[in-house]
């Protein structure tokens, strides 16, 4: 199983959809909540190359983007390949 990290907030609809998609694929997710932590949010921005929105998703430490980026990978049959460790 791949290592998936997701910077998230508790009430973000895209974060919820990302969690749902990854869970349907049987994937465990390490969630890093940036709601009230400016230091974690700054780390997310640095690691994601300047992106400021959530979710920001990393698979095996490779940044794949947000929910729409991940959904596009899934539609193109590329997400499952990334989730294989």
ABEGO torsion letter per residue (X at the ends): XBBBBBBBBAABAAAAAAAAAAAAAGBBBBBBBAAABAAAAAAAAAAAGGBABOBBBBBGGBBAEBAAAAAAAAAAGAAAAAABX
